[in-house]
Amino acid sequence: MDYVTLGKTGLQVSVLGLGSGGHSRLGTRRQQSDDNAVRVVRAAVDAGVNLIDSSEAYGTEHLIGRVVREVGRDKLILSTKLAYAVEGRCKTPTEIERSVDQSLHHLHTDVIDIYHVHAATVEDYPQIVAKVVPVLHRLREKGKLKFIGITERFTRDPAHHMLARAVQDDYWDVLMVGFNLLNPSARNLILKTARQKQIGVLGMFAVRQALINPENLRRVLHALVDEGYLDSAEIDVNQPLKSVLLGDDIPLAEAAYRFCRYEPGIHSVLSGTGSTAHLAENIRAIHQPPLPPDVLARLESVFGGLNHLSGELP
Ligand SMILES: NC(=O)c1ccc[n+]([C@@H]2O[C@H](COP(=O)([O-])OP(=O)(O)OC[C@H]3O[C@@H](n4cnc5c(N)ncnc54)[C@H](OP(=O)(O)O)[C@@H]3O)[C@@H](O)[C@H]2O)c1
């Protein structure tokens, strides 16, 4: 496993992090068992993945906690999140501390390495700064948190309005950014500044649904043609791999992870899965070299100007 320094946090994180949210939630969203989820986390750790991401909203923290108990806390960098809003308002200081304490309990630890404000919107951002950030600072002083991050709601905010504000501020040690080959708009909007300020960046949505198989990619291309974003004379939507990756020798999910891994400014790419086979494929993919220059140029010409896709299916 390759490791990188997560910006100014100084943490040495694996270039692939295991995500326990998304559509899979370690398989639990598809009725796979808790034991299977624990096996996936354990397989990731055994392969050298040290960054594990969760949220109080996912219902997976306690499964990660089981692995923390098995392998020991010092092997892991634990990232989790605050569901900051209740009934249209930000949580109170007491509610925030209760959330943190619950996460500590579920994760079987006494300190969280990276604690994010989860899926923040641009509308809520001023309130988050005024009401949530000071509480997180106090909890950091108490020793319950090490670093503070914020994540975007990429499906609803694919043009990064919230993070474009957050990256200008000095509250955040880490940002979690939606980035994939269908929507690389974070490159200019977020990553440039994040690099200058040495903010740690975790990439999410590397494959999501659109990039897990050619049929799903075909649906995305069809929609782009129908909506007038792509010219059907320039792209054969029925041959998605040939049209987009210039052939079918690189599997789509592999191409998607390689695309994200080498993006300057992204430190670790999160991969969400409930399958040890997919996990192994993704670890292999992340260690492949960058995509060939002609493929990158083709991706830029097809998707480089788009900022409205997230990777969900149309
Ligand atoms: N706002 C936020 O804070 C936020 C939002 C979204 C995600 N996240 C974090 O980011 C992590 C990554 O996002 P994501 O879960 O959407 O991740 P992703 O890695 O882009 O997509 C995961 C999906 O792809 C499938 N998959 C993974 N590897 C595959 C492979 N090799 N071949 C075919 N299918 C594959 C998974 O299903 P299988 O189970 O079948 O493998 C899963 O449904 C999340 O788990 C979560 O921790 C945070």
The ligand as a Tripos MOL2 file, in Angstrom:
@<TRIPOS>MOLECULE
LIG
   48    52     1     0     0
SMALL
NO_CHARGES

@<TRIPOS>ATOM
      1 N1        -21.2060   13.9190    1.8620 N.am      1 LIG1
      2 C1        -20.4300   12.9740    2.3410 C.2       1 LIG1
      3 O1        -19.8370   13.1420    3.3810 O.2       1 LIG1
      4 C2        -20.2420   11.6910    1.6010 C.ar      1 LIG1
      5 C3        -21.0630   11.3880    0.5190 C.ar      1 LIG1
      6 C4        -20.8100   10.2250   -0.1740 C.ar      1 LIG1
      7 C5        -19.7590    9.4050    0.1900 C.ar      1 LIG1
      8 N2        -18.9770    9.7220    1.2670 N.ar      1 LIG1
      9 C6        -17.8720    8.8440    1.7180 C.3       1 LIG1
     10 O2        -17.1250    8.4920    0.5830 O.3       1 LIG1
     11 C7        -17.0940    7.0680    0.4750 C.3       1 LIG1
     12 C8        -16.9840    6.6970   -0.9820 C.3       1 LIG1
     13 O3        -18.1870    7.0380   -1.6710 O.3       1 LIG1
     14 P1        -19.0410    5.9130   -2.3700 P.3       1 LIG1
     15 O4        -19.3440    4.8600   -1.3520 O.co2     1 LIG1
     16 O5        -20.1430    6.4850   -3.1370 O.co2     1 LIG1
     17 O6        -17.9200    5.3420   -3.2360 O.3       1 LIG1
     18 P2        -17.5510    4.9210   -4.6240 P.3       1 LIG1
     19 O7        -16.3270    4.1530   -4.3230 O.co2     1 LIG1
     20 O8        -17.5140    6.0120   -5.6150 O.co2     1 LIG1
     21 O9        -18.7690    3.9540   -5.0930 O.3       1 LIG1
     22 C9        -19.0900    2.8650   -4.3870 C.3       1 LIG1
     23 C10       -20.0980    2.0350   -5.1810 C.3       1 LIG1
     24 O10       -19.4410    1.3810   -6.2340 O.3       1 LIG1
     25 C11       -19.4900   -0.0480   -6.0730 C.3       1 LIG1
     26 N3        -18.1430   -0.5450   -6.3660 N.ar      1 LIG1
     27 C12       -17.0080   -0.2860   -5.6530 C.ar      1 LIG1
     28 N4        -15.9570   -0.8910   -6.2530 N.ar      1 LIG1
     29 C13       -16.4210   -1.5170   -7.3660 C.ar      1 LIG1
     30 C14       -15.8150   -2.2990   -8.3760 C.ar      1 LIG1
     31 N5        -14.5120   -2.5500   -8.3940 N.pl3     1 LIG1
     32 N6        -16.6100   -2.7850   -9.3780 N.ar      1 LIG1
     33 C15       -17.9320   -2.5400   -9.3930 C.ar      1 LIG1
     34 N7        -18.5650   -1.8100   -8.4500 N.ar      1 LIG1
     35 C16       -17.8170   -1.2900   -7.4390 C.ar      1 LIG1
     36 C17       -19.9160   -0.2920   -4.6510 C.3       1 LIG1
     37 O11       -20.7690   -1.4250   -4.5720 O.3       1 LIG1
     38 P3        -20.2660   -2.8180   -3.9720 P.3       1 LIG1
     39 O12       -20.6420   -2.7890   -2.5380 O.co2     1 LIG1
     40 O13       -21.0220   -3.8170   -4.8030 O.co2     1 LIG1
     41 O14       -18.7920   -2.9250   -4.1950 O.co2     1 LIG1
     42 C18       -20.6820    0.9930   -4.2860 C.3       1 LIG1
     43 O15       -22.0420    0.8940   -4.5920 O.3       1 LIG1
     44 C19       -18.3780    6.6250    1.1660 C.3       1 LIG1
     45 O16       -18.3760    5.2600    1.4920 O.3       1 LIG1
     46 C20       -18.3900    7.5430    2.3470 C.3       1 LIG1
     47 O17       -17.5060    7.0690    3.3320 O.3       1 LIG1
     48 C21       -19.2020   10.8580    1.9680 C.ar      1 LIG1
@<TRIPOS>BOND
     1     1     2 1
     2     2     3 2
     3     2     4 1
     4     4     5 ar
     5     4    48 ar
     6     5     6 ar
     7     6     7 ar
     8     7     8 ar
     9     8     9 1
    10     8    48 ar
    11     9    10 1
    12     9    46 1
    13    10    11 1
    14    11    12 1
    15    11    44 1
    16    12    13 1
    17    13    14 1
    18    14    15 2
    19    14    16 1
    20    14    17 1
    21    17    18 1
    22    18    19 2
    23    18    20 1
    24    18    21 1
    25    21    22 1
    26    22    23 1
    27    23    24 1
    28    23    42 1
    29    24    25 1
    30    25    26 1
    31    25    36 1
    32    26    27 ar
    33    26    35 ar
    34    27    28 ar
    35    28    29 ar
    36    29    30 ar
    37    29    35 ar
    38    30    31 1
    39    30    32 ar
    40    32    33 ar
    41    33    34 ar
    42    34    35 ar
    43    36    37 1
    44    36    42 1
    45    37    38 1
    46    38    39 2
    47    38    40 1
    48    38    41 1
    49    42    43 1
    50    44    45 1
    51    44    46 1
    52    46    47 1
@<TRIPOS>SUBSTRUCTURE
     1 LIG1         1 GROUP 0 **** ****
